[in-house]
Amino acid sequence: MINQKILDEEIKIDFSFRREVFFVVIGSIVGAITFGLTYTIFQILNGFPYFVVWIVFGHIVGVFSSYSESITAGIMIHTFTSIIIGIITGIFLYKTRILNISKISNGVVYGLFVGAIVFVVFFIPIYQFILSQQMTNMMTQINSSTPVSYVIKETEENFLPTIIGSLIVHLIYGTTVGVISSLLSIHFGTRYRCSLCDISFGRIDSYQKHKELIHGSKPLKLKRILILGGGFAGIEVLQRLQKAFQNDVSIDITLVNRENFFLFTPMLPEVSSGNIETRNIRTPIRSFCKRAKFYEANIESISLKESQVKISHTIGRGYEPKDQRNHNLEYDYLVVSLGNETNFFGNMDVEKYAFTIKNIQDALMIREQVINMLEQAEVEHEDINLKRKFTHVCCNRRWILRSRDCR
């Protein structure tokens, strides 16, 4: 048991207890809405006005002023109770580790379990001691001509259908909670990482299937998709492929880019003007690579006949390189999205003196040039002011001397 827990912790990434419980709370809110609609329909089918149940809930919390205020209070207390149930069951789920709801089937089982527990522990006692009496009083108020004994008799005769219908409604509520929580966890929650392949899966069953078919005794032959370039096109293709083949373990996706970050180039002018810093427009490419491998490397050559791409990367880049390593990546499908370079069409003077704005270095160079020109203009402005002050002093001195000569 301890080894299994340690193994679960090793393969889990992006795990946040608060976020996982929050998913269950969201599921509980959606479940509360589903519960309300379903239970209202159930009441109408039983011959009760649709608003009776909400007025009764409002009366339970002490709101008797008007029907509208009672209905509002009833809906609010119902939603609040569902949120509390979501928090309690979410904490219980992730603390006990009974089920891993990254599988839809586990989410359904968990939801049915929650619905049944809420029905037995919460609804039956509330209905037996509070709801039945309140609903009898409410029906008597609505139909003042109907004897109280008749309403009580009708309530007792409908007890079993009411309990069965309430059980079905609670199971629908629980299923909604489980499915919504499971979907949110799969798409936005904990991921399960294969340390050998450096990829991750949103579902635990996909990870287990990958481990069995790829790292088992008879490895499965993979279909390899290689993406060259990590710009807008490359990242868009990567995200669509990951979405399409998230749980297909037979697909291997690899992305190669010479930088380890994605650059939002439309905001390079803001970097040049100093309105934002460079870190605001750079996103690590590895944050996009959930289901894909990533290589920070230069592309040396592409062999279409052999379906290979030769890449190289140096150790100690930014300083004097200490070592360079080359290796080949094989592919079945190749995506080339390497971007472009500025074409000066043979205009050597333009190429020599013009500024381009394609990357971070270009933006910083323009910024430094603007700062240097502003500093130079400021110095020249100060020199002009000094000259004006000197001329003014000299003129005043000459006027004083001429005045003395006249005397």
C-alpha positions in Angstrom: 0.0 0.0 0.0 2.8 2.4 0.9 4.7 1.5 -2.4 1.6 2.2 -4.4 1.1 5.6 -2.7 4.8 6.5 -3.4 4.3 5.5 -7.0 1.2 7.6 -7.4 3.1 10.6 -6.0 6.0 10.0 -8.4 3.8 10.0 -11.6 1.6 12.9 -10.5 2.4 16.4 -11.8 0.4 19.7 -11.7 -1.4 18.4 -8.6 -3.2 21.0 -6.5 -5.5 19.8 -3.7 -7.4 23.1 -3.7 -8.0 22.9 -7.5 -9.1 19.3 -7.4 -11.6 20.0 -4.6 -12.7 23.2 -6.5 -13.6 20.9 -9.5 -15.9 18.9 -7.2 -17.5 22.1 -5.9 -18.2 23.2 -9.5 -19.7 19.8 -10.2 -21.9 20.2 -7.0 -23.2 23.6 -8.2 -24.1 22.1 -11.6 -25.6 19.1 -9.8 -27.7 21.5 -7.6 -29.1 23.1 -10.7 -29.9 19.6 -12.2 -31.3 18.5 -8.9 -33.6 21.6 -8.7 -34.9 21.1 -12.2 -35.4 17.4 -11.9 -37.1 17.6 -8.5 -39.4 20.4 -9.7 -40.5 18.2 -12.6 -41.0 15.4 -10.1 -43.2 17.5 -7.9 -45.4 18.6 -10.9 -45.8 15.0 -11.9 -47.0 14.2 -8.4 -49.7 16.9 -8.6 -47.9 19.6 -6.5 -47.3 23.2 -7.7 -43.7 23.6 -9.0 -42.8 26.2 -6.4 -43.9 24.3 -3.3 -40.6 22.6 -2.7 -38.7 25.9 -2.8 -41.1 27.7 -0.5 -40.8 24.8 1.9 -37.0 25.1 1.8 -37.4 28.9 2.5 -39.7 28.2 5.4 -37.1 25.8 6.9 -34.6 28.6 7.2 -37.2 31.0 8.6 -38.3 33.1 5.6 -42.1 33.5 5.7 -42.6 37.1 4.5 -43.7 36.4 0.9 -43.7 33.6 -1.6 -41.0 35.2 -3.8 -38.6 35.8 -0.9 -39.3 32.2 0.3 -38.5 30.8 -3.1 -35.3 32.8 -3.4 -34.2 31.8 0.1 -35.0 28.1 -0.7 -32.9 28.1 -3.9 -30.0 29.8 -2.1 -30.0 27.4 0.9 -30.2 24.5 -1.6 -27.2 25.8 -3.6 -25.3 26.5 -0.4 -26.0 23.0 0.9 -24.8 21.5 -2.4 -21.5 23.5 -2.2 -20.9 22.3 1.4 -21.6 18.7 0.3 -19.1 19.2 -2.6 -16.4 20.5 -0.3 -16.9 17.6 2.2 -17.0 14.9 -0.4 -14.1 16.4 -2.4 -11.9 16.4 0.7 -13.0 12.9 1.6 -12.3 11.7 -2.0 -8.7 13.1 -2.3 -7.7 12.3 1.3 -8.9 8.7 1.2 -7.8 8.0 -2.4 -10.7 5.6 -2.8 -11.2 6.5 -6.5 -9.3 8.3 -9.1 -11.8 10.4 -11.0 -9.6 11.0 -14.0 -11.6 8.1 -15.5 -15.2 8.9 -16.5 -16.3 5.6 -15.2 -14.8 6.3 -11.8 -16.4 9.7 -11.8 -19.8 8.1 -12.4 -19.3 5.5 -9.6 -18.1 8.3 -7.3 -21.2 10.4 -8.2 -23.6 7.5 -7.5 -21.9 6.9 -4.2 -22.2 10.6 -3.2 -25.9 10.7 -4.3 -26.8 7.6 -2.3 -24.9 8.9 0.8 -26.6 12.3 0.7 -30.0 10.6 0.2 -29.6 8.3 3.2 -27.7 10.5 5.6 -29.3 13.9 4.7 -32.5 13.7 2.8 -34.4 10.9 4.6 -34.1 12.4 8.1 -34.9 15.9 6.8 -37.9 14.7 4.9 -39.2 12.5 7.8 -39.0 15.1 10.5 -39.2 18.5 8.7 -40.1 18.4 5.0 -43.2 16.2 5.2 -44.8 18.4 7.9 -43.9 21.7 6.2 -45.3 20.5 2.8 -48.5 19.4 4.5 -48.9 22.9 6.0 -48.0 24.5 2.7 -50.6 22.5 0.7 -53.2 23.3 3.4 -52.5 27.0 2.9 -52.7 26.8 -0.8 -56.0 24.9 -0.8 -57.7 26.2 2.3 -60.9 24.3 1.5 -59.1 21.0 1.6 -59.2 19.3 5.1 -55.9 18.7 6.8 -56.7 15.1 7.4 -57.1 14.6 3.6 -53.7 16.2 2.9 -52.0 14.0 5.6 -53.7 10.9 4.1 -52.4 11.9 0.6 -48.9 12.5 1.9 -48.8 9.1 3.6 -50.1 7.3 0.5 -47.5 9.0 -1.7 -44.6 8.3 0.8 -43.1 5.4 -1.1 -43.3 7.0 -4.6 -41.9 10.2 -3.1 -38.9 8.3 -1.5 -38.2 6.4 -4.8 -38.5 9.5 -6.9 -36.2 11.4 -4.4 -33.7 8.6 -4.6 -33.6 8.8 -8.4 -33.3 12.6 -8.3 -30.3 12.3 -5.8 -28.6 9.7 -8.0 -29.0 12.1 -11.0 -27.5 14.8 -8.8 -24.6 12.6 -7.8 -24.0 11.4 -11.4 -23.8 15.1 -12.5 -21.4 15.9 -9.8 -19.1 12.9 -10.7 -19.2 13.5 -14.5 -18.5 17.2 -14.3 -15.7 16.8 -11.7 -14.2 14.0 -13.8 -14.2 16.1 -17.0 -12.7 19.1 -15.2 -10.0 16.9 -13.6 -9.1 15.3 -17.0 -8.8 18.6 -18.9 -7.5 21.0 -16.2 -6.4 18.9 -13.2 -3.7 16.5 -12.3 -1.6 14.9 -15.0 0.3 11.6 -15.0 3.8 11.7 -16.3 5.9 8.9 -17.9 9.5 9.7 -16.8 11.0 7.5 -19.5 9.2 9.3 -22.4 8.9 12.7 -20.7 5.2 13.0 -21.6 2.0 13.3 -19.5 -1.6 12.1 -19.7 -4.7 13.6 -18.3 -6.2 10.2 -17.5 -4.7 7.5 -15.2 -6.0 4.7 -17.5 -4.2 6.3 -20.5 -1.0 6.4 -18.5 -1.4 2.7 -17.5 -2.2 1.8 -21.1 0.9 3.6 -22.3 3.1 1.9 -19.7 1.7 -1.5 -20.7 1.9 -1.1 -24.5 5.0 1.0 -24.9 7.2 -0.2 -22.0 5.9 -3.7 -21.8 7.4 -6.9 -23.0 6.1 -6.3 -26.6 6.4 -2.6 -27.3 3.9 -1.1 -29.7 5.2 0.5 -32.9 4.5 4.2 -32.7 3.4 6.7 -35.3 5.8 9.6 -35.0 4.8 13.2 -35.7 7.7 15.7 -35.7 7.0 19.5 -35.5 9.8 21.8 -36.5 9.4 25.3 -35.1 7.8 26.7 -31.9 6.1 29.8 -33.3 2.4 30.5 -33.7 2.0 27.8 -36.3 4.0 25.2 -34.5 2.3 25.7 -31.2 -1.2 25.7 -32.8 -0.5 22.4 -34.6 1.0 21.0 -31.3 -2.1 21.9 -29.3 -4.5 20.5 -31.9 -2.6 17.2 -32.1 -2.4 16.9 -28.3 -6.1 17.4 -28.1 -6.9 14.9 -30.8 -4.5 12.2 -29.6 -4.4 12.9 -25.9 -5.4 9.3 -25.0 -4.0 7.6 -28.1 -0.8 5.9 -26.8 0.2 4.8 -30.3 1.0 8.5 -31.3 4.4 10.0 -30.5 4.6 13.8 -30.8 7.9 15.7 -30.8 8.6 19.5 -31.2 11.9 21.0 -32.0 12.8 24.7 -31.6 16.0 26.7 -31.2 14.7 28.6 -28.3 13.1 27.2 -25.2 10.3 29.8 -25.2 7.4 30.9 -27.3 7.6 34.5 -28.3 4.5 36.7 -28.7 5.9 38.8 -31.5 2.9 41.2 -31.9 4.0 42.9 -28.7 7.7 43.4 -29.6 7.0 47.1 -30.3 5.9 47.5 -26.7 9.2 46.0 -25.6 11.0 48.5 -27.8 9.1 51.4 -26.2 9.7 50.1 -22.7 6.0 49.6 -21.8 6.5 46.0 -20.9 9.4 43.7 -20.1 10.6 40.8 -22.2 9.4 38.2 -19.7 5.8 39.4 -20.4 5.9 38.1 -23.9 7.8 34.9 -23.4 6.2 31.6 -22.4 8.2 28.4 -21.8 7.5 25.9 -24.6 7.5 23.0 -22.2 4.3 24.5 -20.6 2.6 23.6 -23.9 4.1 20.2 -24.3 1.8 18.0 -22.2 1.6 15.0 -24.5 4.7 15.8 -26.5 8.5 15.7 -26.2 10.5 18.9 -26.6 14.1 19.5 -27.9 15.8 22.8 -27.7 18.1 22.4 -30.7 19.2 23.8 -34.1 18.0 21.9 -37.2 21.0 21.0 -39.3 19.4 19.0 -42.2 16.2 17.3 -43.3 16.3 14.1 -45.2 12.9 13.4 -46.8 14.1 10.1 -48.3 15.2 8.7 -45.0 12.5 10.4 -43.0 15.0 11.9 -40.7 15.9 15.3 -39.3 19.4 16.0 -37.9 19.4 18.3 -34.9 22.3 19.7 -32.8 22.6 21.6 -29.6 25.5 23.0 -27.7 26.4 22.9 -24.0 27.3 26.2 -22.5 25.5 28.4 -25.0 25.8 32.1 -24.0 29.4 31.4 -23.1 32.1 29.6 -25.1 30.5 26.3 -26.1 32.1 23.3 -24.4 30.5 20.6 -26.4 28.1 20.0 -29.3 25.9 17.0 -29.7 24.1 15.8 -32.8 21.5 13.1 -33.3 18.8 12.2 -35.7 15.0 12.2 -35.2 12.9 9.8 -37.3 9.4 10.7 -38.3 6.3 9.4 -40.1 4.7 12.8 -40.4 6.7 16.0 -40.6 5.3 19.5 -39.9 7.6 22.4 -41.0 6.8 25.7 -39.3 10.1 27.4 -39.0 8.9 30.9 -39.7 10.7 33.4 -41.9 13.6 35.9 -42.1 13.6 39.4 -43.4 14.4 39.6 -47.1 16.2 42.9 -48.1 16.2 41.9 -51.8 19.9 42.8 -52.3 19.6 46.3 -50.8 22.9 46.3 -48.9 22.6 49.8 -47.5 19.1 49.0 -46.2 20.3 45.7 -44.7 23.2 47.6 -43.1 21.4 50.5 -41.5 17.8 49.4 -41.1 16.4 47.9 -37.9 14.4 44.7 -38.1 12.0 43.6 -35.3 11.7 39.8 -35.5 13.0 38.7 -32.1 13.9 39.9 -28.6 17.4 41.0 -29.6 15.9 43.3 -32.4 13.5 44.9 -30.0 16.2 45.5 -27.4 18.5 47.0 -30.0 15.8 49.5 -31.1 15.2 50.3 -27.5 18.9 51.0 -26.8 19.1 53.1 -30.0 16.1 55.2 -28.9 17.6 55.7 -25.4 21.0 56.7 -26.9 19.4 59.2 -29.2 17.3 60.7 -26.3 20.4 61.0 -24.2 22.4 62.6 -27.0 19.5 65.1 -27.6 19.4 65.9 -23.9 23.1 66.6 -23.8 22.8 68.8 -26.8 19.8 70.6 -25.2 21.9 71.2 -22.0 24.8 72.6 -24.2 22.4 75.0 -25.9 21.0 76.1 -22.5 24.5 76.7 -21.2 25.4 78.8 -24.3 22.3 80.9 -23.8 23.0 81.4 -20.1 26.6 82.4 -21.0 25.5 84.8 -23.7 23.0 86.4 -21.4 25.6 86.9 -18.6 28.0 88.4 -21.2 25.4 90.8 -22.4 24.6 91.9 -18.9 28.3 92.4 -18.2 28.8 94.6 -21.3 25.8 96.7 -20.3 27.2 97.3 -16.9 30.6 98.3 -18.4 29.0 100.7 -20.8 27.0 102.4 -18.0 30.2 103.0 -16.0 31.9 104.5 -19.1 29.1 107.0 -19.6 29.5 108.2 -16.0 
